[in-house]
């Protein structure tokens, strides 16, 4: 089975990617390669952050790998929180605080269209490739459901009648931004 490193410290993302990959690949975590670094994410785009993280692991640890960055873009907020989605309410990566701030910023707003975008950068055999997945939807007026992570309780994809947090993991992965980006990545890896 082919092994590849996923450059993330986010256990939720790692679990989702492993579930999507199934038994086709063995996805190693940063902990599996003994990387406990706080990898910088200082670019001003999702693609820039994904590249930065993948290059960091390749340069410091020597592993071919992939890294992702995901953002929630809300039209009424000019695309915010965007690249700052994980740190929207501050540096603590606090999902509840991020959701609360988002809902406060949309209080009274009726046009709530939004999209999730995931960009994956793969470094393999000295080559970099970018894969993107996106899902259109809207921000709900209140959280719905306990499953998932991040903004899942307040995001309802256009292709469903409920929030991501009310879906099964497989149901979410079938239409999610990360599911689509990962499917494109795996499809590429399977052609090699």
MDTraj code that builds the backbone (N, CA, C; nanometers):
import mdtraj as md
import numpy as np

residues = "UNK UNK UNK UNK UNK UNK UNK UNK UNK UNK UNK UNK UNK UNK UNK UNK UNK UNK UNK UNK UNK UNK UNK UNK UNK UNK UNK UNK UNK UNK UNK UNK UNK UNK UNK UNK UNK UNK UNK UNK UNK UNK UNK UNK UNK UNK UNK UNK UNK UNK UNK UNK UNK UNK UNK UNK UNK UNK UNK UNK UNK UNK UNK UNK UNK UNK UNK UNK UNK UNK UNK UNK UNK UNK UNK UNK UNK UNK UNK UNK UNK UNK UNK UNK UNK UNK UNK UNK UNK UNK UNK UNK UNK UNK UNK UNK UNK UNK UNK UNK UNK UNK UNK UNK UNK UNK UNK UNK UNK UNK UNK UNK UNK UNK UNK UNK UNK UNK UNK UNK UNK UNK UNK UNK UNK UNK UNK UNK UNK UNK UNK UNK UNK UNK UNK UNK UNK UNK UNK UNK UNK UNK UNK UNK UNK UNK UNK UNK UNK UNK UNK UNK UNK UNK UNK UNK UNK UNK UNK UNK UNK UNK UNK UNK UNK UNK UNK UNK UNK UNK UNK UNK UNK UNK UNK UNK UNK UNK UNK UNK UNK UNK UNK UNK UNK UNK UNK UNK UNK UNK UNK UNK".split()
xyz = np.array([
    [0.0851, -0.1188, 0.0000],
    [0.0000, 0.0000, 0.0000],
    [0.0890, 0.1242, 0.0000],
    [0.0570, 0.2174, -0.0873],
    [0.1355, 0.3402, -0.0978],
    [0.1145, 0.4281, 0.0252],
    [0.2238, 0.4829, 0.0781],
    [0.2173, 0.5734, 0.1925],
    [0.2437, 0.7156, 0.1463],
    [0.1729, 0.8096, 0.2074],
    [0.1984, 0.9505, 0.1807],
    [0.1660, 1.0297, 0.3072],
    [0.2419, 1.1351, 0.3298],
    [0.2251, 1.2178, 0.4486],
    [0.1241, 1.3283, 0.4213],
    [0.0319, 1.3473, 0.5139],
    [-0.0605, 1.4599, 0.5120],
    [-0.0102, 1.5604, 0.6146],
    [0.0314, 1.6767, 0.5673],
    [0.0940, 1.7777, 0.6521],
    [-0.0111, 1.8574, 0.7289],
    [-0.0647, 1.7953, 0.8332],
    [-0.1620, 1.8635, 0.9176],
    [-0.1467, 1.8189, 1.0621],
    [-0.1831, 1.9072, 1.1528],
    [-0.1948, 1.8734, 1.2942],
    [-0.3410, 1.8633, 1.3347],
    [-0.4326, 1.8808, 1.2387],
    [-0.5750, 1.8816, 1.2662],
    [-0.6281, 1.7378, 1.2600],
    [-0.6628, 1.6823, 1.3761],
    [-0.7069, 1.5426, 1.3816],
    [-0.8372, 1.5210, 1.3052],
    [-0.9246, 1.6220, 1.3010],
    [-1.0503, 1.6085, 1.2274],
    [-1.0239, 1.5966, 1.0769],
    [-0.9353, 1.6820, 1.0258],
    [-0.9012, 1.6736, 0.8831],
    [-0.8361, 1.5390, 0.8510],
    [-0.7456, 1.4947, 0.9373],
    [-0.6763, 1.3678, 0.9161],
    [-0.7774, 1.2530, 0.9104],
    [-0.8725, 1.2523, 1.0015],
    [-0.9754, 1.1480, 1.0043],
    [-1.0589, 1.1512, 0.8760],
    [-1.0978, 1.2707, 0.8309],
    [-1.1762, 1.2814, 0.7068],
    [-1.0982, 1.2295, 0.5871],
    [-0.9745, 1.2721, 0.5749],
    [-0.8922, 1.2300, 0.4603],
    [-0.8707, 1.0791, 0.4624],
    [-0.8416, 1.0231, 0.5784],
    [-0.8220, 0.8777, 0.5882],
    [-0.9503, 0.8037, 0.5499],
    [-1.0632, 0.8563, 0.5900],
    [-1.1922, 0.7931, 0.5573],
    [-1.2156, 0.7976, 0.4062],
    [-1.1853, 0.9114, 0.3436],
    [-1.2041, 0.9259, 0.1985],
    [-1.1078, 0.8347, 0.1225],
    [-0.9827, 0.8265, 0.1694],
    [-0.8811, 0.7448, 0.1010],
    [-0.9103, 0.5960, 0.1153],
    [-0.9772, 0.5582, 0.2231],
    [-1.0079, 0.4167, 0.2440],
    [-0.8808, 0.3346, 0.2528],
    [-0.8827, 0.2168, 0.1922],
    [-0.7653, 0.1289, 0.1997],
    [-0.6757, 0.1406, 0.0767],
    [-0.6969, 0.2444, -0.0029],
    [-0.6143, 0.2620, -0.1234],
    [-0.4762, 0.3177, -0.0912],
    [-0.4672, 0.3979, 0.0156],
    [-0.3413, 0.4604, 0.0554],
    [-0.3303, 0.4588, 0.2065],
    [-0.2094, 0.4568, 0.2562],
    [-0.1865, 0.4744, 0.3997],
    [-0.1458, 0.6201, 0.4192],
    [-0.2332, 0.6955, 0.4839],
    [-0.2084, 0.8379, 0.5071],
    [-0.1378, 0.8536, 0.6402],
    [-0.0138, 0.9014, 0.6349],
    [0.0644, 0.9244, 0.7561],
    [0.0392, 1.0657, 0.8072],
    [0.0362, 1.0803, 0.9368],
    [0.0206, 1.2122, 0.9973],
    [0.1573, 1.2728, 1.0248],
    [0.1586, 1.3984, 1.0634],
    [0.2845, 1.4613, 1.1033],
    [0.3437, 1.3895, 1.2234],
    [0.2591, 1.3467, 1.3165],
    [0.3089, 1.2728, 1.4337],
    [0.3763, 1.1427, 1.3906],
    [0.3235, 1.0780, 1.2850],
    [0.3824, 0.9530, 1.2364],
    [0.5247, 0.9721, 1.1862],
    [0.5583, 1.0936, 1.1403],
    [0.6958, 1.1194, 1.0928],
    [0.7756, 1.1990, 1.1967],
    [0.7194, 1.2053, 1.3180],
    [0.7851, 1.2738, 1.4299],
    [0.8011, 1.4236, 1.4078],
    [0.7050, 1.4819, 1.3393],
    [0.7019, 1.6273, 1.3200],
    [0.5980, 1.6841, 1.4151],
    [0.6443, 1.7625, 1.5103],
    [0.5551, 1.8250, 1.6077],
    [0.5657, 1.9771, 1.5986],
    [0.6143, 2.0248, 1.4843],
    [0.6343, 2.1676, 1.4626],
    [0.5005, 2.2383, 1.4417],
    [0.4977, 2.3643, 1.4775],
    [0.3841, 2.4499, 1.4443],
    [0.4163, 2.5099, 1.3077],
    [0.3675, 2.4468, 1.2023],
    [0.4035, 2.4851, 1.0657],
    [0.3391, 2.6190, 1.0321],
    [0.4176, 2.7128, 0.9814],
    [0.3623, 2.8458, 0.9510],
    [0.2561, 2.8424, 0.8409],
    [0.1588, 2.9309, 0.8557],
    [0.0553, 2.9548, 0.7549],
    [0.0419, 3.1058, 0.7427],
    [0.1334, 3.1671, 0.6698],
    [0.1374, 3.3135, 0.6647],
    [0.1054, 3.3705, 0.5277],
    [0.0661, 3.2855, 0.4338],
    [0.0315, 3.3342, 0.2995],
    [-0.1051, 3.4021, 0.3029],
    [-0.1336, 3.4796, 0.2007],
    [-0.2624, 3.5491, 0.1966],
    [-0.3646, 3.4802, 0.1061],
    [-0.3342, 3.3561, 0.0642],
    [-0.4284, 3.2766, -0.0135],
    [-0.4282, 3.1331, 0.0396],
    [-0.5358, 3.0606, 0.0118],
    [-0.5422, 2.9198, 0.0505],
    [-0.4325, 2.8407, -0.0195],
    [-0.4140, 2.8663, -0.1486],
    [-0.3099, 2.7960, -0.2239],
    [-0.1722, 2.8247, -0.1654],
    [-0.1479, 2.9501, -0.1298],
    [-0.0186, 2.9870, -0.0719],
    [0.0079, 2.9137, 0.0584],
    [-0.0927, 2.9031, 0.1442],
    [-0.0755, 2.8313, 0.2708],
    [-0.0538, 2.6824, 0.2488],
    [-0.1287, 2.6225, 0.1549],
    [-0.1113, 2.4799, 0.1257],
    [0.0306, 2.4537, 0.0747],
    [0.0780, 2.5388, -0.0151],
    [0.2150, 2.5239, -0.0665],
    [0.3177, 2.5397, 0.0459],
    [0.2965, 2.6413, 0.1307],
    [0.3901, 2.6687, 0.2391],
    [0.4039, 2.5475, 0.3312],
    [0.2925, 2.4865, 0.3677],
    [0.2962, 2.3717, 0.4584],
    [0.3611, 2.2498, 0.3925],
    [0.3251, 2.2215, 0.2672],
    [0.3826, 2.1059, 0.1982],
    [0.5336, 2.1234, 0.1789],
    [0.5745, 2.2433, 0.1394],
    [0.7182, 2.2693, 0.1199],
    [0.7940, 2.2576, 0.2517],
    [0.7344, 2.3011, 0.3600],
    [0.7987, 2.2937, 0.4911],
    [0.8312, 2.1481, 0.5263],
    [0.7325, 2.0598, 0.5105],
    [0.7531, 1.9191, 0.5440],
    [0.8559, 1.8556, 0.4508],
    [0.8486, 1.8872, 0.3221],
    [0.9451, 1.8315, 0.2269],
    [1.0862, 1.8790, 0.2588],
    [1.1015, 2.0100, 0.2855],
    [1.2348, 2.0654, 0.3099],
    [1.2927, 2.0222, 0.4449],
    [1.2114, 2.0186, 0.5503],
    [1.2620, 1.9888, 0.6852],
    [1.2696, 1.8400, 0.7155],
    [1.1805, 1.7608, 0.6529],
    [1.1718, 1.6187, 0.6878],
    [1.1988, 1.5256, 0.5701],
    [1.1985, 1.5793, 0.4476],
    [1.2348, 1.5003, 0.3304],
    [1.1254, 1.4128, 0.2723],
    [1.0043, 1.4221, 0.3253],
    [0.8958, 1.3362, 0.2781],
    [0.8172, 1.4017, 0.1655],
    [0.7834, 1.3211, 0.0626],
    [0.6790, 1.3626, -0.0290],
    [0.5514, 1.3721, 0.0542],
    [0.4688, 1.4699, 0.0238],
    [0.3535, 1.4927, 0.1107],
    [0.2486, 1.5764, 0.0385],
    [0.1359, 1.5945, 0.1081],
    [0.0386, 1.6925, 0.0628],
    [-0.0096, 1.7704, 0.1842],
    [-0.0528, 1.8921, 0.1572],
    [-0.1053, 1.9797, 0.2614],
    [-0.2268, 2.0509, 0.2057],
    [-0.3158, 2.0909, 0.2952],
    [-0.4343, 2.1616, 0.2486],
    [-0.4528, 2.2904, 0.3271],
    [-0.5338, 2.3764, 0.2720],
    [-0.5876, 2.4895, 0.3467],
    [-0.7307, 2.5061, 0.3002],
    [-0.8163, 2.5399, 0.3945],
    [-0.9585, 2.5515, 0.3673],
    [-1.0085, 2.6849, 0.4175],
    [-1.0994, 2.7446, 0.3429],
    [-1.1592, 2.8697, 0.3858],
    [-1.3076, 2.8714, 0.3577],
    [-1.3774, 2.9435, 0.4433],
    [-1.5197, 2.9694, 0.4242],
    [-1.5324, 3.1119, 0.3734],
    [-1.5908, 3.1293, 0.2558],
    [-1.6063, 3.2602, 0.1954],
    [-1.7534, 3.2993, 0.1985],
    [-1.7850, 3.4067, 0.2702],
    [-1.9228, 3.4528, 0.2843],
    [-1.9396, 3.5800, 0.2023],
    [-2.0309, 3.5774, 0.1065],
    [-2.0470, 3.6896, 0.0144],
    [-2.0797, 3.8202, 0.0854],
    [-2.1708, 3.8160, 0.1829],
    [-2.2120, 3.9384, 0.2525],
    [-2.0987, 3.9999, 0.3343],
    [-1.9935, 3.9222, 0.3595],
    [-1.8788, 3.9718, 0.4360],
    [-1.7583, 3.9957, 0.3457],
    [-1.7833, 4.0108, 0.2163],
    [-1.6736, 4.0374, 0.1237],
    [-1.5753, 3.9231, 0.1100],
    [-1.6216, 3.8015, 0.1342],
    [-1.5344, 3.6845, 0.1228],
    [-1.4745, 3.6403, 0.2548],
    [-1.4960, 3.7148, 0.3604],
    [-1.4454, 3.6750, 0.4926],
    [-1.5293, 3.5573, 0.5434],
    [-1.4749, 3.4772, 0.6326],
    [-1.3420, 3.4865, 0.6920],
    [-1.2288, 3.4395, 0.6015],
    [-1.2591, 3.3648, 0.4947],
    [-1.1591, 3.3286, 0.3947],
    [-1.0374, 3.2584, 0.4520],
    [-0.9202, 3.3104, 0.4181],
    [-0.7947, 3.2481, 0.4594],
    [-0.7777, 3.2500, 0.6118],
    [-0.8544, 3.3322, 0.6802],
    [-0.8462, 3.3408, 0.8268],
    [-0.9558, 3.2591, 0.8957],
    [-1.0191, 3.1664, 0.8262],
    [-1.1338, 3.0933, 0.8802],
    [-1.1047, 3.0252, 1.0137],
    [-0.9907, 2.9599, 1.0262],
    [-0.9592, 2.8879, 1.1507],
    [-0.9279, 2.9824, 1.2658],
    [-0.8895, 3.1054, 1.2335],
    [-0.8490, 3.2023, 1.3364],
    [-0.9387, 3.3264, 1.3338],
    [-1.0604, 3.3112, 1.2869],
    [-1.1513, 3.4241, 1.2673],
    [-1.1751, 3.5021, 1.3971],
    [-1.1942, 3.4314, 1.5062],
    [-1.2223, 3.4973, 1.6348],
    [-1.0972, 3.5135, 1.7198],
    [-0.9808, 3.4825, 1.6626],
    [-0.8556, 3.4950, 1.7368],
    [-0.7648, 3.3767, 1.7085],
    [-0.6448, 3.3780, 1.7634],
    [-0.5442, 3.2771, 1.7294],
    [-0.5688, 3.1383, 1.7864],
    [-0.6695, 3.1213, 1.8702],
    [-0.6888, 2.9946, 1.9393],
    [-0.7541, 2.8824, 1.8620],
    [-0.7919, 2.9034, 1.7363],
    [-0.8591, 2.7994, 1.6560],
    [-0.9822, 2.7474, 1.7296],
    [-1.0613, 2.8359, 1.7860],
    [-1.1796, 2.8006, 1.8642],
    [-1.3021, 2.8007, 1.7728],
    [-1.3500, 2.6813, 1.7383],
    [-1.4605, 2.6684, 1.6428],
    [-1.5874, 2.7373, 1.6904],
    [-1.6205, 2.7232, 1.8172],
    [-1.7424, 2.7852, 1.8686],
    [-1.7313, 2.9375, 1.8635],
    [-1.6178, 2.9909, 1.9041],
    [-1.5980, 3.1364, 1.8984],
    [-1.6033, 3.1857, 1.7543],
    [-1.5452, 3.1097, 1.6607],
    [-1.5494, 3.1470, 1.5188],
    [-1.6936, 3.1508, 1.4677],
    [-1.7714, 3.0466, 1.5012],
    [-1.9115, 3.0428, 1.4580],
    [-1.9918, 3.1565, 1.5197],
    [-1.9706, 3.1803, 1.6484],
    [-2.0440, 3.2875, 1.7170],
    [-2.0157, 3.4227, 1.6525],
    [-1.8890, 3.4499, 1.6215],
    [-1.8529, 3.5766, 1.5577],
    [-1.9148, 3.5863, 1.4186],
    [-1.9102, 3.4781, 1.3440],
    [-1.9697, 3.4769, 1.2101],
    [-2.1189, 3.5087, 1.2183],
    [-2.1895, 3.4436, 1.3087],
    [-2.3335, 3.4670, 1.3215],
    [-2.3634, 3.6094, 1.3676],
    [-2.2814, 3.6638, 1.4577],
    [-2.3002, 3.8037, 1.4989],
    [-2.2795, 3.8981, 1.3811],
    [-2.1774, 3.8713, 1.3000],
    [-2.1483, 3.9573, 1.1857],
    [-2.2556, 3.9484, 1.0771],
    [-2.3340, 3.8417, 1.0788],
    [-2.4421, 3.8246, 0.9808],
    [-2.5790, 3.8527, 1.0402],
    [-2.5828, 3.8989, 1.1645],
    [-2.7107, 3.9264, 1.2298],
    [-2.7907, 4.0271, 1.1467],
    [-2.9131, 3.9896, 1.1112],
    [-3.0001, 4.0769, 1.0328],
    [-2.9761, 4.0718, 0.8827],
    [-2.8757, 3.9984, 0.8386],
    [-2.8440, 3.9881, 0.6957],
    [-2.9260, 3.8735, 0.6361],
    [-2.9980, 3.9011, 0.5288],
    [-3.0802, 3.7964, 0.4670],
    [-3.0061, 3.7217, 0.3562],
    [-2.9157, 3.7887, 0.2860],
    [-2.8369, 3.7238, 0.1797],
    [-2.7179, 3.6554, 0.2459],
    [-2.7249, 3.5220, 0.2588],
    [-2.6265, 3.4482, 0.3379],
    [-2.5492, 3.3458, 0.2543],
    [-2.5371, 3.3703, 0.1233],
    [-2.4659, 3.2757, 0.0373],
    [-2.3179, 3.2698, 0.0757],
    [-2.2634, 3.1485, 0.0631],
    [-2.1245, 3.1249, 0.1024],
    [-2.0733, 3.0017, 0.0296],
    [-1.9447, 2.9822, 0.0377],
    [-1.8853, 2.8618, -0.0176],
    [-1.7656, 2.8212, 0.0669],
    [-1.7440, 2.6920, 0.0730],
    [-1.6227, 2.6361, 0.1317],
    [-1.5304, 2.6011, 0.0165],
    [-1.4024, 2.6320, 0.0323],
    [-1.3017, 2.5981, -0.0682],
    [-1.1852, 2.5304, 0.0025],
    [-1.1413, 2.4180, -0.0517],
    [-1.0205, 2.3500, -0.0043],
    [-0.9209, 2.3451, -0.1190],
    [-0.7981, 2.3821, -0.0894],
    [-0.6883, 2.3706, -0.1855],
    [-0.5860, 2.2745, -0.1273],
    [-0.5458, 2.1763, -0.2064],
    [-0.4439, 2.0791, -0.1665],
    [-0.3223, 2.0977, -0.2553],
    [-0.2055, 2.1025, -0.1924],
    [-0.0785, 2.1037, -0.2655],
    [-0.0097, 1.9701, -0.2425],
    [0.0204, 1.9009, -0.3500],
    [0.0920, 1.7735, -0.3458],
    [0.2351, 1.7952, -0.3937],
    [0.3301, 1.7487, -0.3165],
    [0.4696, 1.7446, -0.3609],
    [0.5064, 1.5978, -0.3711],
    [0.5364, 1.5549, -0.4925],
    [0.5659, 1.4147, -0.5188],
    [0.6685, 1.4052, -0.6297],
    [0.7755, 1.3345, -0.6032],
    [0.8819, 1.3140, -0.7023],
    [0.9327, 1.4460, -0.7602],
    [0.9496, 1.5457, -0.6738],
    [1.0050, 1.6739, -0.7152],
    [0.9082, 1.7647, -0.7896],
    [0.7823, 1.7273, -0.7949],
    [0.6828, 1.8052, -0.8680],
    [0.5725, 1.8516, -0.7733],
    [0.5224, 1.9741, -0.7948],
    [0.4108, 2.0260, -0.7166],
    [0.2855, 2.0299, -0.8035],
    [0.1741, 1.9864, -0.7443],
    [0.0448, 1.9936, -0.8130],
    [-0.0583, 2.0491, -0.7164],
    [-0.1553, 2.1220, -0.7706],
    [-0.2617, 2.1823, -0.6905],
    [-0.3953, 2.1187, -0.7286],
    [-0.4756, 2.0886, -0.6268],
    [-0.6110, 2.0341, -0.6453],
    [-0.7061, 2.1212, -0.5638],
    [-0.8238, 2.1479, -0.6184],
    [-0.9191, 2.2333, -0.5488],
    [-1.0562, 2.1681, -0.5455],
    [-1.1243, 2.1878, -0.4345],
    [-1.2625, 2.1445, -0.4216],
    [-1.3432, 2.2576, -0.3610],
    [-1.4670, 2.2720, -0.4073],
    [-1.5526, 2.3770, -0.3514],
    [-1.6956, 2.3285, -0.3447],
    [-1.7693, 2.3874, -0.2509],
    [-1.9111, 2.3575, -0.2388],
    [-1.9827, 2.4881, -0.2053],
    [-2.0874, 2.5150, -0.2825],
    [-2.1696, 2.6342, -0.2617],
    [-2.2753, 2.6042, -0.1567],
    [-2.3182, 2.7080, -0.0868],
    [-2.4217, 2.6887, 0.0133],
    [-2.4601, 2.8200, 0.0778],
    [-2.5043, 2.8103, 0.2036],
    [-2.5457, 2.9295, 0.2764],
    [-2.5160, 2.9126, 0.4247],
    [-2.5082, 3.0255, 0.4931],
    [-2.4887, 3.0254, 0.6376],
    [-2.6259, 3.0288, 0.7040],
    [-2.6493, 2.9331, 0.7918],
    [-2.7753, 2.9265, 0.8651],
    [-2.7794, 3.0361, 0.9718],
    [-2.8958, 3.0630, 1.0257],
    [-2.9091, 3.1677, 1.1281],
    [-2.8716, 3.1166, 1.2666],
    [-2.8645, 2.9839, 1.2831],
    [-2.8251, 2.9241, 1.4116],
    [-2.7629, 2.7873, 1.3831],
    [-2.6745, 2.7399, 1.4706],
    [-2.6138, 2.6078, 1.4504],
    [-2.7188, 2.4976, 1.4476],
    [-2.6937, 2.3971, 1.3645],
    [-2.7795, 2.2792, 1.3550],
    [-2.6913, 2.1558, 1.3538],
    [-2.6974, 2.0766, 1.4589],
    [-2.6211, 1.9519, 1.4660],
    [-2.4937, 1.9650, 1.5456],
    [-2.4438, 1.8485, 1.5853],
    [-2.3235, 1.8419, 1.6701],
    [-2.2058, 1.7752, 1.5995],
    [-2.2292, 1.7089, 1.4893],
    [-2.1230, 1.6334, 1.4225],
    [-2.0317, 1.7274, 1.3442],
    [-1.9273, 1.6688, 1.2852],
    [-1.8353, 1.7483, 1.2052],
    [-1.7466, 1.8356, 1.2916],
    [-1.6960, 1.9416, 1.2328],
    [-1.6080, 2.0330, 1.3052],
    [-1.6070, 2.1670, 1.2344],
    [-1.5418, 2.2636, 1.2944],
    [-1.5343, 2.3961, 1.2333],
    [-1.6721, 2.4582, 1.2202],
    [-1.7010, 2.5062, 1.1008],
    [-1.8273, 2.5753, 1.0730],
    [-1.9396, 2.4804, 1.0295],
    [-1.9188, 2.3500, 1.0381],
    [-2.0178, 2.2530, 0.9890],
    [-2.1594, 2.2773, 1.0413],
    [-2.1792, 2.3152, 1.1698],
    [-2.3167, 2.3346, 1.2178],
    [-2.3898, 2.4544, 1.1564],
    [-2.3180, 2.5494, 1.0978],
    [-2.3850, 2.6678, 1.0425],
    [-2.3796, 2.6742, 0.8898],
    [-2.3191, 2.5746, 0.8243],
    [-2.3103, 2.5743, 0.6783],
    [-2.4033, 2.4677, 0.6216],
    [-2.4959, 2.5110, 0.5343],
    [-2.5850, 2.4184, 0.4644],
    [-2.5480, 2.4207, 0.3166],
    [-2.4967, 2.3093, 0.2648],
    [-2.4628, 2.3054, 0.1228],
    [-2.5882, 2.3129, 0.0360],
    [-2.5745, 2.3719, -0.0811],
    [-2.6880, 2.3863, -0.1731],
    [-2.7430, 2.2506, -0.2151],
    [-2.6603, 2.1482, -0.2128],
    [-2.7009, 2.0156, -0.2586],
    [-2.7696, 1.9325, -0.1510],
    [-2.7961, 1.9915, -0.0348],
    [-2.8558, 1.9154, 0.0750],
    [-2.9602, 2.0005, 0.1462],
    [-3.0379, 1.9347, 0.2292],
    [-3.1432, 2.0042, 0.3032],
    [-3.1082, 2.0209, 0.4507],
    [-2.9810, 2.0020, 0.4839],
    [-2.9380, 2.0132, 0.6239],
    [-2.7924, 2.0580, 0.6304],
    [-2.7519, 2.0992, 0.7486],
    [-2.6131, 2.1430, 0.7678],
    [-2.5177, 2.0242, 0.7553],
    [-2.3913, 2.0533, 0.7316],
    [-2.2896, 1.9478, 0.7305],
    [-2.2901, 1.8717, 0.8631],
    [-2.3175, 1.9405, 0.9741],
    [-2.3128, 1.8779, 1.1065],
    [-2.4270, 1.7790, 1.1298],
    [-2.5278, 1.7786, 1.0440],
    [-2.6378, 1.6833, 1.0548],
    [-2.6222, 1.5659, 0.9584],
    [-2.5134, 1.5650, 0.8819],
    [-2.4906, 1.4589, 0.7839],
    [-2.4013, 1.3501, 0.8427],
    [-2.4113, 1.2311, 0.7844],
    [-2.3164, 1.1259, 0.8194],
    [-2.1801, 1.1656, 0.7619],
    [-2.0713, 1.1126, 0.8168],
    [-1.9404, 1.1447, 0.7592],
    [-1.9320, 1.1128, 0.6095],
    [-1.9841, 0.9975, 0.5687],
    [-1.9778, 0.9618, 0.4263],
    [-2.0661, 1.0533, 0.3419],
    [-2.1817, 1.0928, 0.3947],
    [-2.2689, 1.1856, 0.3229],
    [-2.2026, 1.3198, 0.3031],
    [-2.1381, 1.3692, 0.4072],
    [-2.0666, 1.4969, 0.3970],
    [-1.9510, 1.4853, 0.2976],
    [-1.8699, 1.3796, 0.3109],
    [-1.7527, 1.3648, 0.2246],
    [-1.7879, 1.3538, 0.0773],
    [-1.9082, 1.3030, 0.0485],
    [-1.9506, 1.2859, -0.0911],
    [-1.9687, 1.4194, -0.1620],
    [-2.0008, 1.5262, -0.0881],
    [-2.0270, 1.6548, -0.1541],
    [-1.9415, 1.7698, -0.1012],
    [-1.8574, 1.7433, -0.0020],
    [-1.7842, 1.8535, 0.0611],
    [-1.6660, 1.9009, -0.0220],
    [-1.6217, 2.0199, 0.0086],
    [-1.5040, 2.0811, -0.0506],
    [-1.3803, 1.9924, -0.0323],
    [-1.3595, 1.9431, 0.0900],
    [-1.2431, 1.8583, 0.1159],
    [-1.2576, 1.7253, 0.0447],
    [-1.3804, 1.6712, 0.0428],
    [-1.4040, 1.5457, -0.0286],
    [-1.3723, 1.5584, -0.1763],
    [-1.4129, 1.6702, -0.2363],
    [-1.3879, 1.6904, -0.3795],
    [-1.2395, 1.7123, -0.4099],
    [-1.1726, 1.7907, -0.3273],
    [-1.0287, 1.8131, -0.3491],
    [-0.9515, 1.6835, -0.3289],
    [-0.9895, 1.6070, -0.2272],
    [-0.9209, 1.4801, -0.1993],
    [-0.9473, 1.3788, -0.3095],
    [-1.0685, 1.3755, -0.3617],
    [-1.0987, 1.2840, -0.4724],
    [-1.0105, 1.3143, -0.5929],
    [-0.9898, 1.4435, -0.6226],
    [-0.9023, 1.4811, -0.7342],
    [-0.7575, 1.4403, -0.7056],
    [-0.7131, 1.4579, -0.5825],
    [-0.5782, 1.4163, -0.5433],
    [-0.5621, 1.2648, -0.5586],
    [-0.6557, 1.1883, -0.5043],
    [-0.6457, 1.0412, -0.5106],
    [-0.6540, 0.9912, -0.6536],
    [-0.7388, 1.0536, -0.7336],
    [-0.7488, 1.0150, -0.8741],
    [-0.6137, 1.0329, -0.9440],
    [-0.5467, 1.1448, -0.9130],
    [-0.4137, 1.1687, -0.9700],
    [-0.3150, 1.0632, -0.9212],
    [-0.3142, 1.0363, -0.7917],
    [-0.2193, 0.9373, -0.7363],
    [-0.2409, 0.7985, -0.7951],
    [-0.3646, 0.7650, -0.8219],
    [-0.3946, 0.6317, -0.8763],
    [-0.3490, 0.6160, -1.0215],
    [-0.3258, 0.7281, -1.0898],
    [-0.2776, 0.7197, -1.2281],
    [-0.1265, 0.7013, -1.2361],
    [-0.0579, 0.7195, -1.1257],
    [0.0891, 0.7119, -1.1258],
    [0.1388, 0.5681, -1.1240],
])
top = md.Topology()
chain = top.add_chain()
for i, resn in enumerate(residues, 1):
    res = top.add_residue(resn, chain, resSeq=i)
    for name in ("N", "CA", "C"):
        top.add_atom(name, md.element.get_by_symbol(name[0]), res)
traj = md.Trajectory(xyz[None], top)
